[in-house]
Amino acid sequence: MKRIITIGRQYGSAGHDIGEIIARELGYALYDKELVEMAAKKNNISPEALKHIDEKATSSLLYSLASGSYSVRGMSGPLYYEMPINDKLFLAQSEVIKKVAAEENCVIIGRCSDYVLEDVEGIDLTNVFIYASVDWRAQRVADAYGLSLKKAKERVNKTDKQRKTYYSYYANRTWGAIENYDICINSQKTTIERAAQLIIDYIRGIEG
C-alpha cells in the first residue's frame, strides 16, 4: 500500500517548503507544479496555455454537473472536447495524481488532491492543511518577491480567493474546513522545520 500525503495551503503559509522537508525526510516523491506539466504533456495541452490557469476554475461545467450528465472525476464525458482549458487541465491532472499515487509514496501539493484520491483503493491517505494569518503570510511574500506589504497582501488575498473557488468548484466542499483534513497546522506558530516534523511524526506513528 502506498502512503500519500496531500497538502492544502493558504498562499504564503510555507506549504510547499513544509512538503519539501517531509518528502526529503521520508524519502517520498514530491509533486507540485510538476503535475501541471505532466498533465499537459499526457494530453497534448500547450505549456503556454498553462501560465495563468493553474488552480483556477471556470464555470463551464456548472450545467453538466447540475444535470448529472458529466462527472468531474472522469474524462470520458461527451462534453470533454468542448471544455475550456482549465477544466481539461483539472481532469487530466486528476488522472496524473491517481497514477503517481498508485506508483510510489509521495507528497502532493494542492490541486484538490485530497478530493481526487479520497475513494482510491490501495493507498493510505493523510490530508494536511497549512494556514497562518494574512499579515504574517503577506510579510513572507513581500520578503520573497521584493513587494510592498500592501501589494503582498493583495496577492495573498487574491490567490487565497482563487484557491478557495477552485477547491469549492471542483471538490464541492469548503477549502480549509477542518473536517476535510487529518492535520491542520498554523505555520505562524512554529518553525517550518517543526511543522514538517509534526507531520513526519504522525506518519511514522501510523507506520508503527
C-alpha positions as CSV (number, residue, x, y, z in Angstrom):
1,M,0.0,0.0,0.0
2,K,1.3,3.4,-1.0
3,R,1.4,6.3,1.6
4,I,0.2,9.6,0.2
5,I,0.3,13.0,2.0
6,T,-1.7,15.8,0.4
7,I,-1.0,19.4,1.5
8,G,-3.6,22.1,1.1
9,R,-2.2,25.5,1.9
10,Q,-3.0,29.2,2.1
11,Y,-0.8,31.3,-0.1
12,G,2.4,32.3,1.7
13,S,1.9,29.8,4.5
14,A,5.0,27.7,3.5
15,G,3.1,24.7,2.5
16,H,5.4,23.9,-0.3
17,D,8.5,24.3,1.9
18,I,7.0,22.0,4.5
19,G,6.2,19.5,1.8
20,E,9.8,19.5,0.6
21,I,11.1,18.7,4.1
22,I,8.6,15.9,4.6
23,A,9.4,14.3,1.2
24,R,13.1,14.5,1.8
25,E,13.0,13.1,5.3
26,L,10.6,10.3,4.5
27,G,12.2,9.5,1.1
28,Y,8.9,10.3,-0.7
29,A,8.5,11.8,-4.1
30,L,7.2,15.4,-4.2
31,Y,4.6,16.7,-6.7
32,D,3.5,20.3,-7.1
33,K,3.7,22.2,-10.4
34,E,5.2,19.1,-12.0
35,L,1.6,17.7,-12.0
36,V,0.6,20.5,-14.4
37,E,3.4,19.8,-16.8
38,M,2.8,16.0,-16.7
39,A,-0.9,16.5,-17.3
40,A,-0.2,18.9,-20.2
41,K,2.2,16.5,-21.8
42,K,0.0,13.5,-21.4
43,N,-3.0,15.3,-23.1
44,N,-1.1,17.4,-25.6
45,I,-2.0,20.7,-23.9
46,S,0.3,23.5,-24.8
47,P,2.6,24.6,-21.9
48,E,2.0,28.2,-22.9
49,A,-1.7,27.8,-22.2
50,L,-1.0,26.8,-18.6
51,K,0.7,30.0,-17.4
52,H,-2.4,31.6,-16.0
53,I,-4.8,28.8,-15.3
54,D,-3.2,26.6,-12.6
55,E,-5.6,26.1,-9.6
56,K,-8.2,28.4,-11.2
57,A,-11.8,27.2,-12.1
58,T,-14.2,28.1,-14.8
59,S,-18.0,27.9,-14.8
60,S,-18.2,25.7,-17.9
61,L,-19.2,22.6,-16.0
62,L,-22.0,24.0,-14.0
63,Y,-24.8,22.9,-16.3
64,S,-23.5,19.5,-16.9
65,L,-22.7,18.8,-13.2
66,A,-26.1,20.1,-12.1
67,S,-27.8,17.9,-14.7
68,G,-25.8,14.8,-13.8
69,S,-24.5,14.5,-17.4
70,Y,-20.9,14.8,-16.5
71,S,-18.6,13.6,-13.7
72,V,-15.7,15.8,-12.7
73,R,-13.8,12.6,-11.7
74,G,-13.7,11.2,-15.2
75,M,-12.5,12.2,-18.6
76,S,-14.9,10.2,-20.8
77,G,-17.9,12.6,-20.8
78,P,-19.2,13.8,-24.1
79,L,-18.5,17.5,-23.3
80,Y,-14.8,16.9,-22.6
81,Y,-13.6,18.1,-26.0
82,E,-15.7,21.3,-25.8
83,M,-14.4,22.3,-22.3
84,P,-12.2,25.3,-21.6
85,I,-8.6,24.5,-21.0
86,N,-9.0,25.0,-17.2
87,D,-11.4,22.1,-16.9
88,K,-9.5,19.9,-19.3
89,L,-6.4,20.5,-17.2
90,F,-8.2,19.6,-13.9
91,L,-9.4,16.3,-15.3
92,A,-6.0,15.5,-16.9
93,Q,-4.3,16.4,-13.7
94,S,-6.6,14.2,-11.7
95,E,-5.6,11.2,-13.8
96,V,-1.9,12.0,-13.3
97,I,-2.5,12.4,-9.5
98,K,-4.1,8.9,-9.4
99,K,-1.3,7.5,-11.4
100,V,1.6,8.8,-9.3
101,A,-0.3,7.8,-6.1
102,A,-0.6,4.2,-7.3
103,E,3.2,4.0,-8.2
104,E,5.0,5.5,-5.2
105,N,4.8,7.1,-1.7
106,C,4.5,10.8,-2.3
107,V,3.7,14.2,-1.1
108,I,1.2,16.1,-3.3
109,I,0.7,19.9,-3.0
110,G,-2.7,21.3,-3.6
111,R,-4.8,20.8,-6.7
112,C,-7.7,19.1,-4.9
113,S,-5.5,16.0,-4.5
114,D,-7.3,15.1,-1.2
115,Y,-10.6,15.0,-3.1
116,V,-9.2,13.3,-6.2
117,L,-7.7,10.4,-4.1
118,E,-10.4,10.0,-1.3
119,D,-12.0,6.9,-2.9
120,V,-8.9,5.4,-4.5
121,E,-8.1,1.9,-3.2
122,G,-4.6,0.8,-2.4
123,I,-3.4,4.0,-0.8
124,D,-3.0,5.2,2.8
125,L,-4.1,8.9,2.5
126,T,-3.2,11.6,5.0
127,N,-4.6,15.1,4.3
128,V,-2.9,18.2,5.7
129,F,-3.8,21.9,5.7
130,I,-1.3,24.7,6.4
131,Y,-2.6,28.1,7.4
132,A,-1.5,31.4,9.1
133,S,-2.6,34.9,9.5
134,V,-2.9,37.2,6.4
135,D,-0.4,39.7,7.8
136,W,2.3,37.0,8.5
137,R,1.9,35.5,5.1
138,A,1.9,38.9,3.4
139,Q,5.3,39.6,5.1
140,R,6.7,36.4,3.8
141,V,5.5,37.1,0.3
142,A,6.8,40.7,0.5
143,D,10.3,39.4,1.6
144,A,10.4,36.7,-1.0
145,Y,9.3,38.8,-4.0
146,G,10.5,42.2,-3.1
147,L,7.0,43.6,-2.9
148,S,5.5,46.3,-0.7
149,L,3.5,44.9,2.2
150,K,0.3,46.3,0.6
151,K,1.0,44.6,-2.8
152,A,1.9,41.4,-1.0
153,K,-1.3,41.4,1.0
154,E,-3.3,42.0,-2.2
155,R,-1.5,39.0,-3.8
156,V,-2.2,36.8,-0.7
157,N,-5.9,37.7,-0.7
158,K,-6.3,37.2,-4.4
159,T,-4.5,33.8,-4.5
160,D,-6.5,32.6,-1.5
161,K,-9.7,33.5,-3.2
162,Q,-8.7,31.7,-6.4
163,R,-7.7,28.6,-4.4
164,K,-10.9,28.6,-2.4
165,T,-13.0,29.0,-5.5
166,Y,-11.1,26.2,-7.3
167,Y,-11.5,23.8,-4.4
168,S,-15.1,24.6,-3.8
169,Y,-15.9,24.3,-7.5
170,Y,-14.1,21.0,-8.2
171,A,-14.4,19.3,-4.8
172,N,-17.8,20.7,-3.9
173,R,-16.7,21.4,-0.3
174,T,-15.1,24.1,1.8
175,W,-11.4,24.8,1.4
176,G,-9.7,24.8,4.8
177,A,-12.6,23.3,6.7
178,I,-11.1,21.1,9.4
179,E,-13.3,18.1,8.7
180,N,-11.6,17.6,5.3
181,Y,-8.2,17.1,6.8
182,D,-6.3,14.8,9.3
183,I,-3.9,17.6,10.4
184,C,-4.2,21.4,10.4
185,I,-1.1,23.4,11.3
186,N,-0.7,27.1,11.9
187,S,2.7,27.7,10.4
188,Q,3.0,31.1,12.1
189,K,3.0,29.5,15.5
190,T,6.1,27.3,14.9
191,T,9.0,26.9,12.6
192,I,8.7,25.4,9.1
193,E,11.0,22.6,10.2
194,R,8.9,21.9,13.3
195,A,5.7,21.9,11.3
196,A,7.2,19.4,8.9
197,Q,8.4,17.3,11.8
198,L,4.9,17.2,13.4
199,I,3.6,15.7,10.2
200,I,6.5,13.3,9.8
201,D,6.0,12.1,13.4
202,Y,2.3,11.5,12.6
203,I,3.1,9.4,9.5
204,R,5.8,7.4,11.4
205,G,3.2,6.7,14.1
206,I,0.8,5.3,11.5
207,E,3.5,3.1,10.2
208,G,4.0,1.8,13.6
